[in-house]
């Protein structure tokens, strides 16, 4: 919903097994999100910025109640 009023979004969620610090295997949620960077509202391109990325990360933390999410964009993933 964060970008849905301006951009087309496709996402997938899956559990990814990882070993935690105690040596236990835990399943972490892993989300892939693809966004058409051209707005269907006005045809303008998404102007990614660090400020916007941080706002999106805060939004994810707020709706999930978990501030440990890592948000990566583009080649960071």
N, C-alpha and C positions, 0 to 999 in steps of 0.2 A: 504493500500500500504506500510505502514511502515515496516511490517514484512513479507509481501506476497512473497518476493523473496526467502525466506528460510523456511517458515512455513505455514501450512494449517490453515486458519482462518474461523470461522463461527461467524457471529454477527447478532444481532437484535437490533432495535431501536424502542422505544415507548415513548409516552408522559406520564409522571407521575404527577398527580395533587398534588400540595403542597400549603400550606398557607404561604404567604410571611409575612414580618414584619408589613405590613399595614393591615393584615387580609384578603387580597385578595387571591382567589384561582388562582394559575398560573400553567401552564403545563410546567414541566421541561423535557428536553430530557434525557432519560435514555438509556444507551447503554450497552448491554451485549456482551462480546467478548470471544469466546473460541478458544484457540490455541492448535494445536497439538504440544507439546513441543519437538518433534523429528523432526529435519530438514529433509526435503525431498531432500536437496542438498547433505548433507554429513553424515546424520544419527546422528549427535551430538545433545545432549540435550540442550535446551534453558537454559542459565545460568542467571537467574533473579538476578538483583542487584538493589540497591537503585539508583545508578547512571543511569542505563538503564531505570528504571521507570521514573525518572525525565526527561530524554531525550524524552521519549514517551509522557509524559504530555506536554512538550513544543511543541512537534510536533502537538498534538491535538489542543492546544491553537492557534498555527500558522495557521493551515488549517481552523479552525472555526472562527478565529478572536475574540475569547472570552477566556480570561485567567481565568475564574471562574470555569472551569471544574475540577472535582475531579476525580483522577484516583486511583482505588483500584485494587490490585492483590490478587489472591488466597483467603485466609481466611479473608482478609481485607474487602471484599465486604459484 
